[in-house]
Amino acid sequence: MTRRALTGVGAVVAVMALVGLGAYFAAVGLDDADKLASVLGVFVALAGLAVAVYGLVTSSSGSTGGNTTNVRMTGTAKGHGRVFMAGGDQTNNE
């Protein structure tokens, strides 16, 4: 799917979710809907906290995943010189 199609599908889903939410509020009343939203909010917050902690723990290992590692390269060119850098077994024949 193209980016434009995905944006359109996302917009349709968002509108349907808003209509469904409005229908739910009308059916159960705002008081019961507020109670349910509070409980769901706690679970969403806990899930977000767990994902944040996981991200912190995995990012401090120095690895980007799999068999890859982080590489830091610096290069300086003077005059009309150019710098070519590659983070692996690559050759530039210029």
N, C-alpha and C positions, 0 to 999 in steps of 0.2 A: 504494500500500500504506500501511496505517496504521503508526504508530510501534510499536504493540504487535506487529503482524505482522512488521515488520522485526527487532524484538528477538528474536522467536521463531526466525526464519530464521537470524539471527546465532548464536543459541545452538546450533541444530542443526548449523550449519557448524563451530562450534568443537568440539563433541563429536565430529563425524566426523573432524576434523583430529587430535584427540587419539587416537582409536582407530586411525587410519591411521598415526600416528607410533609408537604402541605396536607395531603389526604390523610396521612397518619395522624397528624395533629388534630384534624377535624374529627376523626373517628374516636380517638381515645381521650381527647381533651388535653389542654396544655399542662395541667398538673402532673398527670401520669407520664406524659412525654418528657417533661423536665426531669422526673425521677429516673427514667430510663436513660436519658442523655447523660446524667451525672454518673451513673454506673458505667456506661460505655466509655465515657471520657477518662475514667480512672484506668481502664484497661488499655486504652490507646496511649495514655501517658506512660504507663509501665512498659508497654512494648517499645515506645520511642526511647525510653531510658535504657532498656536492654540493648537496642541497636546502637545507641551512642557509646555505651561501655564497650561493646564488641568492637566497634570501629577504633576506639582508642587503644584497645589491647592489641589488635592486629596491626595497626599502623606503626607501633613502636618496635616491631620486630626487625625492621630494616629490609624486609623483603617485599616485593610487589606481588607475590603470589607465584605458585608453580615453581619452576626452576630458574626464575629470573631474580636479579638483584638490582638495586639502585646504582646508578653510575653518575658521577659528577665529573664534568669535563670543563676545562677553561681553555680559551685560545685567544691569542693576540696577533693582530696583523698591523704592520707598519707600512707607511707609504701607500702604494697601490696594491699591496698584497691582499690575499684572500685566505680565509681559514675554512677548511673543510673538516668536519668532525663526524664520526660515526661511532655508535656505541656497540660495535660488534665486529665481526670479520667482514668488513666491507672495504672495497678499494675504489678510489677515485683517480682516474687516469688523466686529469687535466693538468 
